[in-house]
Amino acid sequence: MLRARLSSFVLIALAICLPALVGCGSKGSPLSGKVVVPMKLEEGDSAQLLFVPESPKSPAASGTIKVSDLTFTANTADTTGVVPGKYKIAVILTSGKPGDSKRQAAFDDLNKTFSRDASKLSYEVTSGEQVITVDLVKATVTKN
């Protein structure tokens, strides 16, 4: 009888505590900033930063770059902010003028240089709010 009660207690305790231990404990740090690009982005263009984690245990994050002021706020899919850790930063730019081949070629060059595989941009997210500048002209990331 005591063994059955103890087993029930352990199962109930696991059912309550396990969700808190798996994934729910990761807290994101607010991460925002500005992006410097070598061309003027226009209405209709889309621009995104991807934060690819160095650790396979950390979730990826992304931030949409506002074309109007070149600012972004990064979040993971299920956490506000970015989980602390080291990240490679990739860029995806898409022209809002698909018929402009010269403009699209410039976007394609940037996408290739700062792709998930080729980008040399990196940043270590720490706890607490952070504001950074991602400079695609100088290929640098600086904390403001």
N, C-alpha and C positions, 0 to 999 in steps of 0.2 A: 504494500500500500504506500509506504513512504517512498519507495523507488518510483512508483508511477507518478506520485505528486512531484517529486524532484524532476523527473523527465519532462512533465508538463510545464513546470516552472522554467526549465532551461529552454524549451521550445518557444514559450511565450517571450522570454527575455531576448532570444535570438530574433524573433519576428519583429520585436520593437526596435532593437538596437542595430540590426544588420543594415537596414536602409540608410541609417545615419553614417555608417562606416563606408558605404560603397557610393562614391561619387557625390553625395550630397554635402560633404565636408569641404569641397574645393570652393574657395572664395576668390572671386576675381578682383583685380586691382583696376580702378578706373584708368583708362588709357585713351588719350586724345591727342590731337596735334594738327599740324599743318604739313602740306606736301608742296615741294617746289618742283615744278615741271618745266621742261625746256620749250614749251609752246603754250599758247592760250587754249584752255579748254572752253568749249562752247556749249550752249544749251543743247541738250540732246545727246551729248557725249556721256559715257559712263566710265567711272573710275573706281577701282577697288584695291584695297591693301589686304593681303593675306598674311597672317602671322602663323608660320608653320613651326610647330614645336620641335625642339631638338630631342626632347624626351618623348618616346612613344606613349607614355602614360598621361601626358598633358593633352588637353583638347586644343585644336586649332582655333584661331579667332580671325575675324575679319572686320573691316570698316569701310563703309562706302564714303568716298571722297565727294564732298559737296562741290559741284562745278563752280558755283558762284563765288566761294571764298577759299577753296582748296583745303578745307578742314575736314577732319574725320573723328569719329569715336569708335573704338574697337570693342567688340564683345565676342564671347563664344556663343555657340548655338543655345546653350541652356544656362549661361551664367552672365550676369551683368559685369562687364569688365573682362580682364584677361588674367588667367591663372598665372601666378609668378613662375618664371623660368626663362630659359634662353629660346629665342625665336629667330628664324630666318624670315625676312620680309620679302614677299613677292608682290608684283603689281600687275593688274589687268586693266588695260585701257581699251575702250571701244569707241570708235568714231560714230557720232550721230549723223554723219554725212557719208553713207556707204559709197556714193559715186565719186568721192574725192580720193583718187588713188594715191596722190602725193601725201595727203594727210594720213591716210590709212597706213601707208608705208612707214611713216614716222612713228605711228602708234605701234605697228608690228615690231619695229626695231626696239622700242622701249620694252614691249612685252617680252621679247626674246632676252634682252639684257637682264631684266629683272624678273625672269620666270622663276617658278618654284625650284627648278633644278639649277639655274645659272646664277641667281641673285647672290651678291656678296653682302647685301644689306643684312644686318643683324641687330638685335636689341635684347637686353636682358630685362624683363619685367620684374620689379621687386614689389613688395607690399606697399600700399599707399598710392595716392593719386599721382599720375605722371602725365606730363605734356612733352611731346617730342616733335622734332622737325625731321621729316624724311625728305632728303634733297636728292632728286633724281638727276640733277645736273652734276653735282659733285660726288654722287654715289655715297652719301653719308647719312648717318642717323645721329642726331644730337638731342640730349635731354635739355629742355628749356628750364 
